[in-house]
Structure formats: structure tokens, C-alpha cells
Amino acid sequence: MNTDFAKNTSIAYELVNFSRDKEQLKMVSNTGFVITPQKIIRCFRLSDTEKVLLIDLLSYMGATGYAFPSHGHLAFRLGKKSTASIKNTLASLKEKGFIRWVTGGGDLGTNHYEINNLYYNPYIIMSEFTHYVIDQILDKYRGKISYDILYSTVLDIVQKPQNSINSEEDVYGIFINYLFEYPNARDSYQTYYLYASTLTYHIERAANMGINISWFDHITDHFEKNFPHIKLNYETEEPIYQMVKNPYDDQPIVVKLVGRELNDEDYEQWREYRQQLKEEVYKLTEEEVLKTIAEVFRDETGEIDLSPLLVGTGYVSEYVEAMETGGDYLPILKKVLDDPYKFLFLLGVVGLVKLDQILKNKNSNE
């Protein structure tokens, strides 16, 4: 056996050899090994004991898909004299949807354990999407955002103290319970969009910086590319919106655009722009105002993306169709705005700076 791990071969190969070796380790009671998905190892809201016990049950199951170890034997393998913690941990794994059992199913009257379908496990789904969101933020803002702030902010959301779990403040727990109640929400972009928006909002506030990632486009593009058989619901809000409010909904539109609260200097600049441009704005036709508003939502690729305004309004599919066919999206924009002129001033600094440039260009061309 090559005892110099990862010298010339992969660590996985060496670990397999290590698990099977009977020569270097003279006396071993078991030469097996278990493949453990990283999704279990890094799953939020699974305690260390739950993870180890779940992995141990997997090692018993092998190719049969079931196991029937006694509580005493499981406790012994985990180095515990009492079976109380084992029983509590098994009950927790069952409640969290990881395992199921039939009492007295084994040859010795022990429980008959099986693993549930982990593809639909809410703890796995929410944990993996959390890791995905953080990976996307790191890919774009590596070196610009504090890792400590990023990780601690997310952990404050996903790893609540025991007495806070399932409370109104436990947003992560609400999403988990929602997926238990509505299993098909696993295939809904709205679930992921709302959760990503919630995470991003708290990260932006903690890091005092904007996160310029269009989760709506990101998630819907992913669904359409990888799961074309799933029909996305653009027209109506799903039940999760009755349980969790998008934190951006209570913020001025400028916060949605720049990703942070406005400070005193921003507001002063905003007031100056409003005063300077007020007369010019009201000289514009409604069509010009709508085009100006649309310009504010032009993304990094140069495309206009009105989706932040339209989610939940019932006009998303109409807008998508108009953009794909080269149709006119301005009537759609007008439908969601009571007063385009008033809305233009609600856009804040970003909208007014762009408006200033548009007016300068317009006047220089005349």
C-alpha cells in the first residue's frame, strides 16, 4: 500500500485502498467504505451528530438500500454509552425527512431503516441553493466583498439558535417548511428568486455595497435551459409570497437599482437634480418619459430588463414575448405605472443622472 497520500494517485483512490487494507493495519473489523455526498456534509441545519449518524446508516445499507442496526450498536460506533442521544437524533432525522423506519423490521427485532428521496428534501434543496447564491456572489465580487461579513451574514440567517427556529424571524425555516407543504415548489423559480433576493438584501446591508446580479434572469434562464419541460409561472404570485415578504418591496426603487440605502450626500444630489431637471422633464412627451424610465433598467449587457418592476404584476410573459419578437414594451411599462412622470422622480439618483445625460444629448442634437 502506498502510504504517501496523494503523492502519485488521487486522494479518492488512496482512501479506497486505505479502507480495504489488512496488511498495514493488521486487525480491522470492517474493510468497507461509504460514498458520502457533499450535499450532506455541508447541509445547513443538520447537526454534526445527525450527519455522522446518517452517514453511518448509509454504511450499513450498502447495496440493499436498508439497514437494521440496534440503538445500542449505533451508540457504540459513535462512542456513546447512552442510547438516548441516538434515539433523539434518529427522530430528528426522520422529522427532517432524511430517513424512515418500520419498528421491529430486522431479524433481531430492531428497526428497519431506509433513506428517503433526498432530491426532494427541503433541507438539502435550501442548503444547496444557499451555497449556489454565495458562489455566484463570490465569482463576481471576489476581492471586493469581505468573506467574514458574507459568511457571517448568511449563517445568521440559516443557522438560528434553537429557540428561534420556526419563529416569524426564521426566514430560512419558513422556506424549508414551505417546501415540505408544497413539494412542487422545488420546481418553481419564484421560490428561489424570493430567497435569493432575501439573502442579497441582508448581504448588501451588512457589506454596505450593492450586489448587481439579476436573480430573476439568472434563475429563469437556468430553468429554461436545463428544465424546458417545466412551465414557469410568470402571471401569479405563489403562496410563499404570503409567508415571506421581499425585503426590497419596502425600499425606494433606487435601493433596488443601486443595492444600498441612500446617504445624506446622495439625497442632496437627488434634490439638486430634481430641481434642475423638473422643468425639462415636464416638456417631455409621455413616450419619452417611458423610454427614459426603461433606460434606467438597461443592464450590463446593454439589454433593457424591466423584470424587477414586473414580477407579480401579471405582465411578465407579455413583456418577454414583446422583447423576443421585437415588439413595443412601452405600453406594458405604462400599465404598471400610475403616473410615469411621478415615477421618474421616484427612481432616485441613478434615474436622474441618466435622465440628465439623455436630456443633454437630446438638446445637443436639436
Secondary structure, DSSP 8 states (H G I E B T S, - for coil): ---STTSSS-HHHHHHHHHH--SSSS--S--------HHHHT-TT--HHHHHHHHHHHHHHTTTTEE---HHHHHHHTT-S-SHHHHHHHHHHHHTTSEEEETT-STTS--EEEE--GGG-HHHHHHHHHHHHHHHHHHHHTTTS-HHHHHHHHHHHHS--GGGTTSTT-HHHHHHHHHHH-GGGGG-HHHHHHHHHHHHHHHHHHHTS-----HHHHHHHHHHHH-TTS----SS--THHHHS--GGGGS-HHHHHHSS---HHHHHHHHHHHHHHHHHHTTS-HHHHHHHHHHHTB-TTS-B--HHHHTTTT-HHHHHHHHHHT---HHHHHHT-S-HHHHHHHT-HHHHHHHHHHHHHHHHH-
